[in-house]
Amino acid sequence: MSEITFNPVGSFGLVAIVMLGLLGLLWFGPDRSRTTRRQRLLLTALRGFVLLVLLFTLLRPARLLTTQTKQSATLVLLVDRSRSMQVVDALGGRSRFDSVRSLLAEAQPQFDALAEDLEINLYTFDRTVEPMPRVEGRPRLKGSPQGEQTAIGAALAEVIRRESGKRVVGVFLLSDGAQRAYAPLDLPPQIAATRLADLGYPLYTVVFGQARGQQQSRDVAIDELLVNPTVFEKNQLEVICALRAPGYDGRELTVQLLYETKPGNLEVVRAAKLLATADRKQTVRFRYTPESPGEHKLTVRAVTQPDELVVTNNAQSTFIKVLAGGLNVLYLGSGLPLEQRYVAGALAASPDVELDSRYLDARGRDRWPVDLPAEIVPGQFDVYLIGNLDSKALPPRHWQALADRVEQGAGLMMLGGAHSFGPGGFQTTGLADVLPIRMGRLERQNFGEPMSQDLHWPGPLRMQPVQRGAGIHPLLAIGPGEENLTSWRKLPPLEGANRFRGMKRGAVVLAQTAAQEPAPLLVAGSWGTGRVLAFAGDTTYRWVQEGHGEAHQRFWRQTILWLARKEESRDEQAWIKLAKRRFRPGEPVRFQVGANLHDAPDEMRFQATVQAPEGAPQPVELRRTGEQVSGTWLDALDAGDYTIRLEASHGAQPAVTAVARFVVDARDLELDNPAADPGLLAGLATATSDLGGRAIVAEELPALLREIQEHPPKLEVETQVKHTYWDNWSVLLLFIGLLSTEWYLRKRWHLV
C-alpha cells in the first residue's frame, strides 16, 4: 500500500501566505516600454515555474510505502538438571526429573505445532546453562541429573544474554524452585525476573517436588557451628551448634565434639545425648580446654542414623588457633565478697586468663568441709588464689593435694583476712611448709570473736614497693619508669592487713607499709617448682572504687603471670589472619599477612602458598596496600582441609614462618535440604504478570502451549518506507536552471 504525504515547512497556512506574496510580485513584470509582449510572457512563465518549484519544495511531498513483514519469535524452555531433581517425591514414586521427562513427552505435539511459527530453544541448567540434547529434533532428557548447584538467577541471566535481540514470546522454567548456589553464581533470581519483565519476556514457572521431600523428612543435620576462632591454651573453649532432626521426633541422638589432639588425629573429646524434636532446631553446647598451642581442627558430628539417606550434613568442621600463654585460675574465698568480686573483674579483662571463682560462705560452715577433688588434680589450674578462707572449709587431704600441686609447678597466693594464714589455722595444714611466712602454733581467729589485734594490723595502711638494687620487683610495676612510685603513692590505703610473725629462709618482701617501722605486706617465695605469694591485704577493691582501676587491673594481671612463670610475653613473629575458617566450594578465601621483623613494613618480603587436599602447593599473589599485605585464593573448589604457609623476611635476617588452616565445606548442597520452593517460582512469575507470565502446575503446560498456538502473539511487523521527491539534485538543478535562464534573457534584452 502506498500514499502521497505532505510535510509542509511550518504549516500549510504559512506556505499559502508565502506563495500569495510571491504571486503578487508577478504583477510587477518587465517594463512594457522596453519589452515585447512575447518577451514579457516568456519571463513571466519562467518566474511562474520558479514559484511552482518553490511551492513543491515547501510542501515537501513524499510517497509512503507500507508493507507487512513476518518477524521471527522465540520460545525458551529451561529445565533444572541439578541433583535435587533426583528426589523421589512425585506421584507414582517417580523422581522430579522423571516427571519433567514425562511432561515434555506429553507436551511434544504442542511443541511440534508451535515450531511451525516459532523458534524453540531448549536448555538445561545447574551451575551452567547448556543446550538440551535433541534426537530427531525433539528434546531428550537422558540419564540422571548430576548438577552440584541450582543457580536459577544466573541461568535466567544467561538466557537473557543468549536471546538478546530476539523477540521472546515466553520463558518456561521447570525446576524444584530452590536456589542452591555458591558465589559468584548466587545471583538473586528476583533480579533476573525483573530484567525479563523490562525486556517484555513473560516467565512461566512449573514447580516439581514437595516443599518437604522424603529425604528431608528423615535427616539429622548440624546447621550451625559457632566457636571463637582463637583461644589461649588451658582456657575454656565454648562450642555451640544447632541440630536439626526432622523425622526423628523423640529419638535419642548423640552429638560429638572431635578435637585434633595431634596433627591429623581427631578424637572424640565430648559427647552429648538429647531427644530429637522434629519441629525446631536444638542448641547443643560443648566446653573444652585446649592444652597445647597451634592450629587445631574441630568438628561437631551427629552420629548417623541407620535409616538416614543424606549424611554429608551430619558434621561441620572449622579450625581454631590456640595461643600460648593461657592460664586457668581458681579463686577460693569466703567472708566479705568485695575483694573476690573486684579481683575477678580485673582478671576478666585479660583474654588469656580463665578464672573459676568459688565463694564458700562461712555462714554455711556447718556443711564444711567442702569436697573439691576435681579442682586440685594436676593440670586443672595453673594458679590458686585463697582469700580469707578458713582451713576447715576444705578437708586436710585437699590442702595437702594443693601443696603437692605447688611443688609440681602451680602458683599459689593467699590473701589476708580474718581467717587467712595463722588466724585461719593453716599452720596445721599441708600449706604450712608452702607459704613463705612463719605462722605460730597459737595463732587462731575463732568465728564470732572480735578481731585479735595481735593477728591483724588496723588500717589505714599505705602499700609501697620495696626497692632493691636496680629497682622494684616487676610484679609491682603499675606505672611507667620513675612514675611507678608516684602511682603507688596515689593509691588509697588498705583498710587493714594480717601480721606476719616472720619470714622463712629464701622469702623476699616485695611490698610493705609506708611507715617508720614498715610491716611486710607482700612476700614472695617458692616451693618445689612453684611460686608462692603471701599478701597480707584484702581491700585492693578500694583502688577501683576511688578511680584507679587500671592500676588495680595491672597489679593483679602481673601477679597471676608471675605466679604462673609467664611474665615474659612473646609475640608472634609472623602471622596470617583469616576472616573465617570455613568456606563454601568456590568462595574466595581472603587473608592478611604480616610480620614483626622491622619498623618499616614496606621493606619486608612475603611469600605465601596454599596446600589443597590434593596436589602440590600453589603460590598466592600477595598485594600491598599501604602497610597492609593481603592475598586471595580463588581455587578452593574441592571439599577438605587447606593450609596457608607464609614466609616473611627482611634484609639479612633469617626468614620467619606462619601457618593458618581452613576447611571447605564437604556437605552436599543439593541434597542437604532438597525441599522444593514453590513460593520462589511463583514470585518470579509474578514479576512478569503484566505480560501474562504466571506460575502453573505441570498438568497445565500442554494447555498453555495450545493457548499460545491458538492465540499467537502478533508476529507481523508493519514496515514503512518513505520516498521523498523534493530533496534531490534534480529539483535543485531545475530551480537553478529556471532562475539562470530568466536572468540570462533579461541580460540579453538589456533589462539589467
Secondary structure, DSSP 8 states (H G I E B T S, - for coil): -EEEEE--SS-HHHHHHHHHHHHHHTTS-S-TTTS-HHHHHHHHHHHHHHHHHHHHHHH-EEEEEEEEEE---EEEEEEE-BGGGG-B-SGGG-BHHHHHHHHHHHTHHHHHHHTTTSEEEEEEESSSEEE--EETTEE---S---BS-B-HHHHHHHHHHHTTTS-EEEEEEEE----B--TTS---HHHHHHHHHHHT--EEEEE-S-SS-HHHHS--EEEEEEE-SEEETTS-EEEEEEEE-TT-TT-EEEEEEEEEEETTEEEEEEEEEEE--TTS-EEEEEEE---S-EEEEEEEEE---TT-S--TTSEEEEEEEEETT-EEEEEEE-SSSHHHHHHHHHHHT-TTEEEEEEE--GGGGGG-S---GGGGSTTS-SEEEEES--GGGS-HHHHHHHHHHHHTT-EEEEE-STTSTGGGTGGGSGGGTTSSB---TT----TTS---TTTEEEEEE-EEE--BTTBS-GGG--SSTTHHHHHHHHS--EEEEE----B-TT-EEEEEESSSS--EEEEEEEETTEEEEEE----THHHHHTT-HHHHHHHHHHHHHHHTT--S----SEEEEES-SEE-TT--EEEEEEE-S-S-GGG-EEEEEEE-SSSS-EEE-EEEETTEEEEEE----SSEEEEEEEEEE-TTS--EEEEEEEEE--S-TTTSS----HHHHHHHHHTTGGGT-EEE-GGGHHHHHHHHHHS----EEEEEEEEESSSSHHHHHHHHHHHHHHHHHHHHTT--
